Amino acid sequence: MTKSTAIVQIDNPRVVVTESRFAPGAETGWHRHEYDYVVVPLMDGKLRIKNKDGESVSELSAGKSYFRKAGVEHNVVNASTGEFAFVEIQIKS
């Protein structure tokens, strides 16, 4: 398994901001978010989301953000033919 790279840019009492980059086929590994979060794609691409109910592929567009609630266990895989990157903002408060 090729892992994505994640760099924490901000971690304070209110938010955690992380930039994640994926080579084609790279994945986060199974994880669960402790906080609600917003994802901001930095480029167009596709992500395969695996969870206990199965998997789906999402087409993402640069700058078009989405929100997710805390608690879902999942693995995120770059289903694009090139690199994919996003910024994730976890909301602590």
C-alpha positions, 0 to 999 in steps of 0.5 A: 500500500502506498500511503498519502502524505499529510502535513499538519499546517495548523493545530490549535484549540479550535482547528486542525488544518492538514494538507494531504497529497496522494500519488495515483493509487495512494491511500490514507489507510483506515481512520476515523475523524474525531471532529467534524471537518471540511475538505477543500480539493486543491485540484480536480480528481477522483477519490475512492472512499471505502467504509463499512458499507462498501465503497464509492468514487467521488469526482472532486473539483478544485476549490469546491469544498465539502463537509463531513461529520465526525465518527465515520471510519473510512479509507481514502484512495486516489482514483485519479491518473495523476497526483491529487491533493486537498486541505482538510480543516477539522473543527474542534469547537 
